[in-house]
């Protein structure tokens, strides 16, 4: 079986128009966007534990079991805060779609039939006072003239009224951090007071106000406000949801896939795995492979670890773009997507110099059949701070496919033939990795094995002169090697 025979990628993945970045300020744009299409957006949204927990707390507020209507959606860059925020906005704003979506996922949704929902993304609103766009969007700009230094709770209550209102605030820290503490201390204080009052009204049992704020948890001034008002904190980045979210985002009707076909593919791989591949619990690994199909578990684990450690962590968002490209390139010809199917150019922003050295080294071994897959796998494992290099088992799991017809031994032979030819490929304690430094010893050993004793001195001199020192030295003597 090929991937295409088992599972169907979404159209945007196949067309190369996959939209991995979700932007709140695009909700009301006239562009053709995923964000402003509630039906399509909810269709590609998997109900993560964060979304489910938030919906439960919303129901508690609406039913009177809880007073709290303030929510902080927290997590690092790219973890899904904006996606969660937009999901909640569309659920509030589209009662029929919300009911259908809840029914599909067996979620008890009891959202109001009608409510006023407003979104304020500070990518769009660069204002001195955060309440200005909120009051305007609520249709109560008539109250603005009566505000002195900041809106009082009475003024906020008048703007909100007695009906359900949901206010969504995204990218608040970018806006807050743009104030100069020396020049704008009065503006900072006014906005902090407004946020405190807004969240106090959201915690009033007599009001049906909901306030959702995405938060990186980086700004101390905002932390103090939130610590006082105690909004519900929802972490949007739990790891248990990531695999299901990725599969649902990239493929159609994942839950309806024929599992017997997946098992057939997975068993073909599992039955072909042998030494030196090392898997602790083969049955457990088999179940994991079935669960993550069409992605090999090693591929997902490695990408999770790389993107978690990257500067300005990208987490799921970064992975989705990489995986979408891999799906488009392989779904018609491969039975399973392995680590070696990933385009190494996706990692150029992490260590460009190392990737350039990898590309240089690749030209030195291009005559070896599996060279690119082997070198690419080692490079990706090198970029993973948790492994910082690949074992033979890692390389084989990244490359070997029973469907390709090449036995494990052929890849092992290629690994052995490769080592010593690349300049920057090192081997330490059985682990292969790339370094910025030349591996002079491996280069010398490789050449010494392949030439006769009588020309060893001349050959080493040539390596030193041309490859190591780029024709700069003049070698006087090679009497002592």
VOGU-3710 file (C-alpha; in Angstrom, 3 decimals, decimal comma):
1> xxxxxxxxxx> 0,000/0,000/0,000  1,031/3,570/-0,675  -0,092/6,447/1,557  -2,568/7,549/-1,129  -4,334/4,168/-0,857  -4,977/4,594/2,865  -5,378/8,233/3,854  -6,248/11,447/1,998  -4,256/14,662/2,497  -6,226/17,910/2,612
11> xxxxxxxxxx> -6,404/19,870/-0,650  -4,279/22,744/0,639  -1,481/20,262/1,474  -1,528/18,738/-2,012  -1,721/22,122/-3,745  1,238/23,494/-1,784  -0,931/26,232/-0,271  -0,909/24,904/3,286  -1,433/27,733/5,776  0,579/26,864/8,853
21> xxxxxxxxxx> 0,522/30,344/10,392  -2,831/31,358/11,878  -3,315/35,113/12,413  -6,112/36,575/14,506  -6,105/39,938/12,738  -7,140/38,172/9,513  -10,567/37,216/10,897  -12,275/40,263/9,395  -10,146/40,708/6,284  -11,584/40,492/2,770
31> xxxxxxxxxx> -8,794/38,137/1,703  -9,569/34,463/1,103  -8,222/33,151/4,393  -8,711/30,149/6,627  -9,236/32,423/9,631  -12,303/34,189/8,196  -14,012/31,002/7,008  -15,646/29,586/10,181  -16,910/26,378/8,557  -13,532/25,484/7,057
41> xxxxxxxxxx> -11,657/26,601/10,160  -13,704/24,412/12,496  -13,405/21,532/10,045  -9,604/21,508/10,341  -9,642/22,043/14,137  -9,075/19,102/16,443  -10,610/19,632/19,911  -7,461/19,680/22,013  -7,601/19,185/25,756  -7,065/22,965/26,081
51> xxxxxxxxxx> -10,143/23,707/23,963  -12,221/21,106/25,816  -11,181/22,449/29,207  -11,997/26,020/28,160  -15,432/24,998/26,875  -16,146/23,217/30,168  -15,286/26,388/32,117  -17,440/28,472/29,769  -20,380/26,142/30,433  -19,766/26,475/34,179
61> xxxxxxxxxx> -19,933/30,270/33,924  -23,100/30,205/31,804  -24,814/27,715/34,121  -23,887/29,657/37,259  -21,629/26,937/38,698  -18,686/29,338/38,402  -18,255/33,111/38,425  -15,035/33,230/36,384  -15,288/34,425/32,787  -11,648/35,460/32,342
71> xxxxxxxxxx> -9,251/33,117/30,510  -5,521/33,208/29,811  -4,457/31,031/26,872  -0,778/30,442/27,611  2,029/28,713/25,753  5,235/29,418/23,806  5,464/30,768/20,265  3,726/28,551/17,723  2,002/26,345/20,298  -1,530/27,126/19,124
81> xxxxxxxxxx> -2,706/30,094/21,208  -4,077/32,038/18,238  -5,675/28,918/16,777  -7,433/28,254/20,081  -8,547/31,887/20,308  -10,015/31,877/16,779  -11,741/28,536/17,424  -13,492/29,973/20,479  -14,431/33,112/18,543  -16,078/31,091/15,759
91> xxxxxxxxxx> -17,883/28,853/18,269  -19,338/31,912/20,012  -20,219/33,611/16,732  -21,770/30,665/14,861  -24,188/28,715/17,048  -25,300/26,226/14,362  -21,738/25,428/13,287  -20,746/25,186/16,950  -23,475/22,619/17,656  -22,505/20,523/14,636
101> xxxxxxxxxx> -18,823/20,667/15,544  -19,583/19,698/19,154  -21,788/16,821/17,992  -19,034/15,556/15,668  -16,557/15,404/18,547  -19,092/14,375/21,234  -18,578/17,561/23,181  -21,402/18,968/25,279  -21,646/22,527/23,936  -24,119/24,884/25,556
111> xxxxxxxxxx> -23,003/28,208/24,128  -25,524/31,068/23,833  -27,620/31,245/20,660  -26,724/34,911/20,312  -23,781/36,835/21,677  -21,592/39,792/20,818  -18,017/38,783/20,051  -15,135/41,140/19,317  -11,517/40,422/18,463  -8,676/42,824/19,182
121> xxxxxxxxxx> -5,320/41,796/17,760  -2,583/44,283/18,575  -1,067/43,511/15,168  -3,947/45,575/13,818  -4,652/47,981/16,680  -1,719/50,116/17,781  -3,482/52,269/20,359  -2,596/54,196/23,489  -5,700/52,881/25,240  -6,710/49,250/24,795
131> xxxxxxxxxx> -10,327/50,027/25,624  -10,797/52,269/22,571  -11,082/49,465/19,957  -13,027/47,259/22,391  -15,706/49,875/23,089  -15,870/50,749/19,377  -16,294/47,125/18,301  -18,986/46,643/20,945  -20,840/49,570/19,394  -20,478/51,721/22,503
141> xxxxxxxxxx> -18,113/54,445/21,342  -20,668/56,853/22,824  -19,201/55,974/26,234  -15,654/56,982/25,323  -16,161/60,698/25,953  -17,167/59,959/29,542  -13,940/58,096/30,339  -11,325/60,114/32,204  -8,112/58,270/33,037  -9,489/54,729/32,540
151> xxxxxxxxxx> -12,887/53,011/32,278  -14,517/52,298/35,611  -16,202/48,962/36,249  -19,568/50,748/35,908  -18,634/51,996/32,447  -17,435/48,526/31,394  -20,672/46,989/32,697  -22,687/49,519/30,705  -20,703/48,693/27,558  -21,194/44,973/28,092
161> xxxxxxxxxx> -24,840/45,043/29,142  -26,710/41,967/30,363  -26,349/39,763/27,263  -23,444/37,340/26,618  -20,334/39,148/25,389  -16,983/37,594/24,428  -13,844/39,727/24,072  -10,775/38,139/22,461  -7,389/39,866/22,884  -4,366/38,522/20,990
171> xxxxxxxxxx> -0,679/39,522/21,016  -1,160/41,670/24,109  2,499/41,486/25,152  3,808/42,947/21,885  1,599/45,988/22,398  2,276/46,258/26,143  6,036/45,885/25,661  6,117/48,760/23,159  5,440/51,312/25,912  8,531/53,062/27,249
181> xxxxxxxxxx> 8,393/52,734/31,088  9,941/56,199/31,489  7,968/58,115/28,864  4,683/56,182/29,010  4,328/55,220/32,663  0,886/56,905/32,850  -0,364/54,926/29,818  0,945/51,666/31,262  -0,851/52,353/34,543  -4,104/53,338/32,822
191> xxxxxxxxxx> -4,153/50,200/30,654  -3,254/47,934/33,569  -6,136/49,405/35,558  -8,505/48,858/32,635  -7,452/45,207/32,284  -7,932/44,695/36,015  -11,426/46,231/35,861  -12,316/44,248/32,723  -11,358/40,954/34,348  -13,200/41,902/37,544
201> xxxxxxxxxx> -16,397/42,362/35,522  -15,738/39,013/33,795  -15,611/37,409/37,262  -18,949/38,960/38,301  -21,637/36,253/38,618  -24,285/38,705/37,385  -22,461/39,384/34,116  -22,113/37,086/31,109  -18,795/38,582/30,060  -16,015/36,341/28,750
211> xxxxxxxxxx> -12,500/37,659/28,197  -9,895/35,531/26,416  -6,269/36,725/26,334  -3,314/34,943/24,728  -0,278/35,226/26,976  3,383/34,214/26,669  3,858/34,891/30,403  6,808/37,203/29,763  5,641/40,638/30,961  5,784/41,100/34,735
221> xxxxxxxxxx> 3,360/44,046/34,772  0,670/41,939/33,122  1,429/39,003/35,406  0,681/41,178/38,435  -2,718/42,164/37,033  -3,586/38,565/36,208  -2,431/37,353/39,631  -4,871/39,770/41,251  -7,904/38,848/39,165  -7,107/35,115/38,847
231> xxxxxxxxxx> -8,508/34,339/35,357  -8,582/30,656/34,381  -5,166/29,677/33,056  -5,260/27,247/30,122  -1,994/25,793/28,786  -2,521/25,220/25,067  0,625/23,118/24,543  0,102/19,727/26,263  2,088/17,076/24,397  -0,636/14,423/24,464
241> xxxxxxxxxx> -2,658/16,269/21,812  0,086/17,077/19,348  0,026/13,914/17,246  -3,765/13,951/16,829  -3,771/17,671/16,060  -1,134/17,229/13,352  -2,892/14,283/11,698  -6,275/16,016/11,746  -4,785/19,238/10,372  -3,042/17,556/7,432
251> xxxxxxxxxx> -5,481/14,782/6,463  -9,184/14,356/5,722  -11,351/12,197/8,010  -8,486/10,610/9,923  -10,947/8,874/12,257  -12,502/6,957/9,311  -9,276/5,474/7,916  -9,140/1,689/7,401  -6,917/0,581/10,285  -6,332/-2,890/8,774
261> xxxxxxxxxx> -4,448/-1,306/5,850  -2,299/0,690/8,266  -1,511/-2,452/10,270  -0,412/-4,241/7,091  2,085/-1,474/6,271  3,368/-1,221/9,846  3,823/-4,995/10,195  5,891/-5,033/7,007  8,302/-2,577/8,635  8,281/-4,146/12,088
271> xxxxxxxxxx> 8,933/-7,645/10,721  11,899/-6,351/8,704  13,567/-4,610/11,650  16,587/-6,488/12,985  20,036/-5,800/14,443  21,552/-3,281/14,712  18,130/-1,562/14,953  17,345/-1,231/18,642  13,740/-0,921/19,849  13,015/-1,529/23,529
281> xxxxxxxxxx> 9,437/-2,798/23,263  8,596/-3,891/19,730  4,850/-4,364/20,380  4,504/-0,969/21,989  6,440/0,560/19,084  4,144/-1,163/16,607  1,066/0,362/18,251  2,744/3,765/18,188  3,513/3,413/14,464  -0,136/2,597/13,792
291> xxxxxxxxxx> -1,225/5,612/15,840  1,107/8,081/14,085  0,600/6,753/10,545  1,596/7,901/7,935  4,491/9,395/9,925  7,188/7,223/11,450  7,328/7,829/15,250  11,038/8,640/15,056  10,261/11,450/12,603  7,669/13,046/14,892
301> xxxxxxxxxx> 9,749/12,631/18,057  12,806/14,183/16,433  10,892/17,160/15,037  9,144/17,743/18,384  12,508/17,861/20,133  14,133/20,124/17,526  11,315/22,673/17,497  10,906/22,664/21,278  14,546/23,653/21,693  14,689/26,170/18,833
311> xxxxxxxxxx> 15,006/29,900/19,481  11,496/31,376/19,668  10,035/27,910/19,840  7,750/27,101/16,947  6,394/23,778/18,234  3,373/22,531/16,282  3,314/25,479/13,877  6,879/24,884/12,696  6,342/21,135/12,398  3,142/21,457/10,387
321> xxxxxxxxxx> 4,846/23,323/7,545  7,684/20,790/7,366  5,326/17,804/7,462  2,934/19,308/4,920  5,790/19,538/2,407  6,823/15,936/3,132  3,263/14,678/2,650  2,923/16,436/-0,697  6,205/14,978/-1,934  5,686/11,379/-0,799
331> xxxxxxxxxx> 2,017/10,407/-0,483  1,787/8,926/-4,003  5,016/6,905/-3,910  5,779/5,940/-0,295  4,100/3,583/2,185  5,325/5,551/5,216  7,004/8,934/5,745  10,459/8,529/7,270  12,845/11,096/8,726  14,962/11,026/5,557
341> xxxxxxxxxx> 11,964/12,279/3,524  12,190/15,680/5,239  13,747/18,561/3,304  16,888/19,620/5,153  16,476/23,164/3,815  13,642/23,628/6,317  16,318/23,836/9,026  18,543/26,462/7,409  17,428/29,059/9,925  18,711/26,957/12,835
351> xxxxxxxxxx> 22,373/26,528/11,851  23,057/27,793/8,339  26,829/27,315/8,524  26,520/23,679/9,573  24,065/22,984/6,755  26,444/24,596/4,264  29,216/22,278/5,509  26,852/19,316/5,178  26,111/20,353/1,574  29,833/20,621/0,829
361> xxxxxxxxxx> 30,442/17,180/2,332  27,569/15,704/0,346  29,417/16,420/-2,904  32,304/14,235/-1,683  30,124/11,114/-1,301  27,528/11,563/-4,039  28,635/8,355/-5,759  27,408/6,280/-2,769  23,793/5,134/-3,189  22,281/6,072/0,196
371> xxxxxxxxxx> 24,656/8,971/0,873  22,082/11,762/0,866  19,639/9,946/3,145  22,414/8,924/5,545  24,020/12,367/5,659  20,648/14,133/5,973  19,584/11,876/8,859  22,839/12,542/10,704  22,443/16,291/10,110  18,890/16,347/11,507
381> xxxxxxxxxx> 19,943/14,319/14,547  22,860/16,726/15,042  20,428/19,654/15,115  18,433/17,858/17,830  19,937/19,018/21,121  18,589/15,947/22,943  20,486/13,487/20,743  23,180/15,630/19,099  24,064/12,854/16,693  22,737/9,597/15,259
391> xxxxxxxxxx> 23,488/5,984/16,104  23,431/3,301/13,424  19,997/2,328/14,702  18,769/5,930/14,310  20,094/6,100/10,751  18,518/2,801/9,751  15,124/3,737/11,220  15,358/7,036/9,336  16,060/5,423/5,954  15,187/1,739/5,765
401> xxxxxxxxxx> 11,989/0,798/3,950  11,225/-2,851/3,084  9,316/-1,590/0,047  12,510/-0,149/-1,459  14,120/-3,592/-1,716  17,506/-2,654/-0,240  18,477/-4,784/2,782  19,687/-3,241/6,019  23,202/-4,462/5,258  23,448/-2,309/2,130
411> xxxxxxxxxx> 22,761/0,837/4,177  25,281/-0,253/6,816  27,933/-0,763/4,135  27,195/2,706/2,761  27,583/4,217/6,248  30,993/2,536/6,546  32,057/3,704/3,090  30,966/7,259/3,747  32,819/7,800/6,996  36,218/9,382/6,437
421> xxxxxxxxxx> 35,335/11,116/3,179  33,284/14,074/4,443  35,364/16,783/6,112  32,937/17,656/8,910  31,404/14,280/9,749  32,600/12,963/13,105  32,050/9,776/15,082  32,065/9,793/18,873  31,195/6,788/21,036  29,293/5,123/18,218
431> xxxxxxxxxx> 27,341/8,278/17,357  27,682/10,112/14,034  27,379/13,891/13,980  28,382/16,983/12,065  30,681/19,595/13,573  31,982/22,951/12,451  35,547/21,631/12,880  37,364/19,445/10,347  37,706/15,758/11,198  41,374/15,556/10,136
441> xxxxxxxxxx> 41,999/12,145/11,705  39,196/10,441/9,813  40,353/12,017/6,544  43,914/10,756/7,058  42,833/7,268/8,126  40,528/6,879/5,136  43,203/7,868/2,652  45,895/5,725/4,306  43,729/2,607/3,967  43,124/3,137/0,283
451> xxxxxxxxxx> 46,640/3,797/-1,020  49,947/1,901/-1,096  52,628/2,612/1,477  55,031/4,133/-1,034  52,680/7,051/-1,820  51,328/7,623/1,714  53,551/10,657/2,310  52,623/12,297/-0,985  48,929/11,626/-0,470  48,893/13,047/3,054
461> xxxxxxxxxx> 50,783/16,081/1,835  48,162/16,579/-0,866  45,316/16,320/1,681  46,985/18,757/4,039  47,802/21,201/1,304  44,562/21,140/-0,721  41,758/20,006/1,599  42,848/21,158/5,020  44,847/24,329/4,359  43,406/25,236/0,940
471> xxxxxxxxxx> 46,766/25,446/-0,884  48,245/28,017/1,507  51,215/26,124/3,098  54,517/25,045/1,620  55,466/21,594/2,964  59,235/21,279/3,435  59,444/17,646/4,462  57,359/14,573/5,280  60,131/12,396/6,647  58,253/11,894/9,932
481> x> 54,576/11,049/9,706
//
